[in-house]
Amino acid sequence: MRLDSKYFDRIRTRRKRAQEPEQGPPTCQWDGCDKHGTHRAPVGRNAEGQFFLFCFEHVKEYNKGYNYFSGLSDGEIARYQKEAITGHRPTWTVGVNKAAKHSPLHSDIRSGAYSRVRDPFGFVREGEGQGRGPRFPQQRKLKTLEAKAFDTMGLGANASAPEIKRRYKELVKMHHPDANGGDRGSEERFRAVIQAYQLLKQNGFC
């Protein structure tokens, strides 16, 4: 661009700003001290993130007498320390559901060893007597001896405790030696029924 160009005078430039004086470090906040406050010290409880600025000598003096729990009773201090373990977040006692303490193990329910399951809302009984059966039927997984015991008593694997007891009484009366004139075959059958019932009873089926 030529110096005598008509556009030369239209060019605008920024004015130079007056140089701002550099700010030095803040003054110590200790009463009567004019030194630089280069060290931070916490304000106190309920003022987290806020700090005083002191010089080196006065920050040491402040820290000697600093007490975060100043003004709190011993009980309040103990409560604060207890809540600090969980980061002052709410907690719940383990085992709030007291009924769970006496409930059967999940493995027992699956195996069928626990047949008297609590049903306060009637979910299992819903539909019984209407030809539909229980809402949540549980298929028992029997061990070899358990399956043999049910077979000995002539019952299905899903027989209930009252059914097992009722069937046991029937078989005992039927095969008792006194009722069969001392028949050896009936006596062996009588012993097998007793052993089968004892096994089912020990494993929690009745």
Secondary structure, 3 states (H helix, E strand, C coil): CCCCCCCHHHCCCCCCCCCCCCCCCCECCCCCCCCECCEEEECCCCCCCCEEEECHHHHHHHHHCCCCCCCCCHHHHHHHHHHHCCCCCCCCCCCCCHHHHHCCCHHHHHHCCCCCCCCCCCCCCCCCCCCCCCCCCCCCCCCHHHHHHHHHCCCCCCCCHHHHHHHHHHHHHHHCHHHCCCCHHHHHHHHHHHHHHHHHHHCCCC
